[in-house]
Amino acid sequence: MLSSHLNAIEGVLLAQSKVAKNAGHPNLRGGPREWFIKEFLESHLPSSLMIGQGEVIDVNSPPIPKEGKYRPQIDTVIYRKDLPIISYSRADFAFLIEGVMAVIEIKTNLTKNGVKNFCQSTKKIKSLHCSDTLMGFYKGYFSVDKVASYLVSYDGPNKMEAPANWLNEICDELDINRWQTIDMIVVLGKGVLCKMDSLPPDWRPLRSQELGHNWLLINESENNLYALFSHMLMRVGNTAVPPNISEYFHKNQTENWNSL
């Protein structure tokens, strides 16, 4: 039932993209981000999560960073509603890393340069300091990155081997390790590329692990949105675990305060 439903949604998204291509000016072609949020994210994510855009910060993030040290602007952020946010405008926010469940980049067409840019953003976000969960709470049955990173595209290479090769080249070029890179790339109507380490150990093909492979991929015309949704459920389903944001208060340097 779920896969059939999401296959229908995937078809709707692709149809919207195809209709928009008929427009005579690029500005009239609509926004893939808006379609994806309205048709999929808003309708299927738990009510405990919000969808926004902006930047991700940690306890050490400085105000007004110098040129070259700018924080990446994230297209789509999945964030816990029970944590505070910093509002820059009605549509742009700063999100505490402890409350960020996933970051998503949405593309009209998947290119190597687009993958490279999102790899750079993902590395910066996954390199932020994120406090562990509060003492005594169970964190999960396998170790994963604290923030999931997804790249979704409406079009791209016909075979997912292409972005897999791009990622290997980009990771070598930018010195990105496996924990700092994208978790999943989805090309609607074409296939999925998934980072091996983002899956529970029992789900990883033994032969692939023995060969030292980093990626799992499949080329198919449907079930791609379902793969993304099921992966997101696994990664964002731990919102019941209280985050530890006590380090933000510790920045007050209370050891220098006076006591009575």
C-alpha positions as CSV (number, residue, x, y, z in Angstrom):
1,M,0.0,0.0,0.0
2,L,2.7,2.5,1.0
3,S,4.9,1.8,-2.0
4,S,2.0,2.0,-4.3
5,H,0.9,5.4,-2.8
6,L,4.4,6.9,-3.0
7,N,4.8,5.6,-6.6
8,A,1.7,7.6,-7.5
9,I,3.2,10.7,-5.8
10,E,6.5,10.2,-7.6
11,G,4.5,10.1,-10.9
12,V,2.7,13.4,-9.9
13,L,6.0,15.1,-9.2
14,L,7.5,14.0,-12.6
15,A,4.3,15.1,-14.4
16,Q,4.5,18.5,-12.8
17,S,8.1,18.8,-13.9
18,K,7.3,17.8,-17.5
19,V,4.4,20.3,-17.7
20,A,6.6,23.1,-16.4
21,K,9.2,22.5,-19.1
22,N,6.7,23.7,-21.7
23,A,6.8,27.2,-20.4
24,G,8.4,29.8,-22.7
25,H,10.5,31.4,-19.9
26,P,12.5,29.7,-17.1
27,N,10.9,32.0,-14.5
28,L,7.5,30.5,-15.4
29,R,8.5,26.9,-14.8
30,G,7.7,26.8,-11.1
31,G,9.9,25.5,-8.4
32,P,10.8,21.9,-7.8
33,R,11.4,22.6,-4.2
34,E,7.9,23.9,-3.7
35,W,6.4,20.9,-5.5
36,F,8.5,18.4,-3.4
37,I,7.6,20.1,-0.1
38,K,3.8,20.4,-0.9
39,E,3.2,17.1,-2.6
40,F,5.5,14.9,-0.4
41,L,7.2,16.4,2.7
42,E,4.3,18.4,4.2
43,S,1.8,15.5,3.6
44,H,3.9,12.6,4.9
45,L,6.3,13.8,7.7
46,P,5.3,13.5,11.4
47,S,3.6,16.6,12.9
48,S,6.6,16.8,15.4
49,L,8.8,18.1,12.5
50,M,8.9,21.4,10.6
51,I,10.3,22.2,7.2
52,G,12.4,25.3,6.7
53,Q,15.4,26.8,4.9
54,G,18.4,28.6,6.2
55,E,21.7,27.7,7.9
56,V,22.7,25.1,10.6
57,I,24.7,26.3,13.6
58,D,26.3,24.7,16.6
59,V,27.3,26.0,20.0
60,N,30.6,27.4,18.6
61,S,29.2,29.1,15.5
62,P,30.3,32.8,15.4
63,P,28.2,35.7,14.4
64,I,29.1,37.5,11.1
65,P,31.6,34.9,9.9
66,K,34.5,36.1,7.7
67,E,34.4,35.7,3.9
68,G,35.4,32.2,3.1
69,K,34.0,31.0,6.4
70,Y,30.4,31.5,5.5
71,R,28.0,28.8,6.6
72,P,26.1,27.0,3.8
73,Q,22.6,28.0,3.0
74,I,20.4,24.9,3.0
75,D,17.6,24.5,0.6
76,T,15.4,22.3,2.9
77,V,15.9,21.5,6.6
78,I,13.8,19.0,8.5
79,Y,13.8,20.2,12.1
80,R,12.3,19.2,15.5
81,K,9.5,21.5,16.5
82,D,10.4,21.2,20.2
83,L,13.6,23.1,19.9
84,P,14.1,26.9,19.4
85,I,15.1,28.5,16.1
86,I,16.7,31.9,15.2
87,S,14.6,33.8,12.8
88,Y,16.3,36.0,10.2
89,S,13.2,36.7,8.2
90,R,9.8,35.2,7.7
91,A,11.4,32.5,5.5
92,D,15.0,32.1,6.6
93,F,16.2,30.6,9.9
94,A,19.2,29.4,11.8
95,F,18.7,25.8,13.1
96,L,20.5,24.3,16.1
97,I,22.4,21.2,14.9
98,E,20.9,19.2,17.8
99,G,17.4,19.6,16.3
100,V,18.2,19.0,12.7
101,M,17.0,15.6,11.5
102,A,17.9,16.0,7.8
103,V,19.0,18.4,5.1
104,I,17.7,18.1,1.6
105,E,18.9,19.7,-1.7
106,I,16.3,19.6,-4.5
107,K,17.5,19.9,-8.1
108,T,15.8,20.1,-11.4
109,N,18.7,18.2,-13.0
110,L,21.5,16.3,-11.4
111,T,25.0,17.3,-12.4
112,K,28.5,16.6,-11.1
113,N,28.9,20.2,-10.1
114,G,25.6,20.2,-8.2
115,V,26.7,17.0,-6.3
116,K,30.0,18.6,-5.5
117,N,28.5,21.8,-4.1
118,F,26.1,19.8,-1.9
119,C,29.0,17.5,-0.8
120,Q,30.8,20.6,0.4
121,S,27.7,21.8,2.3
122,T,27.1,18.4,3.8
123,K,30.7,18.1,5.0
124,K,30.5,21.5,6.8
125,I,27.2,20.5,8.5
126,K,28.3,17.0,9.6
127,S,31.5,18.5,11.0
128,L,29.6,20.7,13.4
129,H,29.7,19.9,17.1
130,C,26.6,18.1,18.1
131,S,26.0,17.1,21.7
132,D,25.1,13.5,22.5
133,T,21.6,12.7,23.7
134,L,20.8,13.1,27.3
135,M,22.2,10.5,29.7
136,G,20.0,7.4,30.1
137,F,18.2,7.6,26.8
138,Y,18.7,4.9,24.1
139,K,20.1,6.4,20.9
140,G,19.5,3.6,18.5
141,Y,20.7,0.1,17.5
142,F,23.4,1.2,15.0
143,S,25.7,4.2,14.7
144,V,24.8,6.8,12.1
145,D,25.5,10.4,11.4
146,K,23.4,12.8,13.5
147,V,22.1,14.6,10.5
148,A,20.9,12.8,7.3
149,S,21.8,14.4,4.0
150,Y,19.6,13.8,0.9
151,L,19.9,15.0,-2.7
152,V,16.7,14.7,-4.8
153,S,16.6,15.5,-8.5
154,Y,13.8,15.5,-11.0
155,D,16.1,14.4,-13.8
156,G,19.7,13.2,-14.3
157,P,21.9,10.4,-15.6
158,N,20.0,7.3,-16.8
159,K,22.2,5.1,-14.6
160,M,23.0,5.7,-10.9
161,E,26.5,4.4,-11.5
162,A,27.3,7.9,-12.8
163,P,26.7,9.8,-9.5
164,A,28.4,7.0,-7.6
165,N,31.5,7.6,-9.6
166,W,31.1,11.3,-9.2
167,L,30.9,10.9,-5.4
168,N,34.1,8.8,-5.3
169,E,36.0,11.4,-7.3
170,I,34.6,14.3,-5.3
171,C,35.4,12.7,-1.9
172,D,39.0,12.1,-3.0
173,E,39.3,15.6,-4.4
174,L,37.8,17.4,-1.3
175,D,39.2,15.0,1.3
176,I,35.7,14.0,2.5
177,N,35.4,10.8,4.5
178,R,32.5,8.5,4.4
179,W,30.9,10.0,7.5
180,Q,30.9,13.5,6.0
181,T,29.2,12.8,2.7
182,I,25.7,12.5,1.3
183,D,23.6,9.7,2.6
184,M,21.3,9.2,-0.4
185,I,20.8,10.6,-3.9
186,V,17.4,10.1,-5.6
187,V,16.7,10.7,-9.2
188,L,12.9,10.5,-9.6
189,G,11.9,7.9,-12.2
190,K,15.4,6.6,-12.6
191,G,17.0,5.3,-9.4
192,V,18.6,5.6,-6.0
193,L,22.1,5.7,-4.7
194,C,22.5,5.1,-0.9
195,K,25.6,5.3,1.3
196,M,26.2,1.8,2.8
197,D,27.0,3.1,6.3
198,S,23.6,4.9,6.5
199,L,21.9,1.5,6.7
200,P,21.6,-1.0,9.6
201,P,24.4,-3.6,9.4
202,D,21.9,-6.4,8.7
203,W,20.7,-4.6,5.6
204,R,24.1,-4.3,4.0
205,P,24.9,-7.0,1.5
206,L,27.8,-9.1,2.9
207,R,29.5,-9.4,-0.5
208,S,29.5,-5.6,-0.9
209,Q,31.1,-5.1,2.5
210,E,33.8,-7.7,1.8
211,L,34.7,-5.9,-1.4
212,G,34.9,-2.6,0.5
213,H,32.1,-0.9,-1.4
214,N,30.7,2.3,-0.1
215,W,27.5,2.6,-2.1
216,L,24.4,0.7,-2.9
217,L,22.4,1.6,-6.0
218,I,19.4,0.6,-8.1
219,N,18.2,1.7,-11.5
220,E,14.4,1.6,-11.7
221,S,11.5,3.8,-12.8
222,E,9.6,3.6,-9.6
223,N,10.0,3.0,-5.8
224,N,12.5,5.8,-5.7
225,L,10.4,8.1,-3.5
226,Y,9.5,5.1,-1.4
227,A,13.2,4.3,-0.8
228,L,13.7,7.9,0.3
229,F,10.7,7.9,2.6
230,S,11.5,4.6,4.2
231,H,15.1,5.8,4.8
232,M,13.9,9.0,6.3
233,L,11.5,7.2,8.6
234,M,14.5,5.2,9.9
235,R,16.6,8.4,10.4
236,V,14.0,10.9,11.7
237,G,12.0,8.5,13.8
238,N,14.0,9.2,17.0
239,T,12.4,12.6,17.8
240,A,11.2,11.1,21.1
241,V,14.8,11.1,22.3
242,P,15.4,14.4,24.2
243,P,18.4,16.3,22.7
244,N,21.1,17.7,24.9
245,I,21.4,21.4,24.4
246,S,23.0,22.2,27.8
247,E,26.3,23.3,26.2
248,Y,24.6,26.4,24.9
249,F,24.0,27.6,28.5
250,H,27.6,26.6,29.4
251,K,28.8,29.2,26.9
252,N,27.8,31.7,29.5
253,Q,31.0,30.7,31.3
254,T,29.2,30.3,34.6
255,E,32.5,29.4,36.3
256,N,33.3,33.1,36.2
257,W,30.0,34.2,37.8
258,N,29.9,35.3,41.4
259,S,28.1,33.1,44.0
260,L,26.4,34.0,47.2
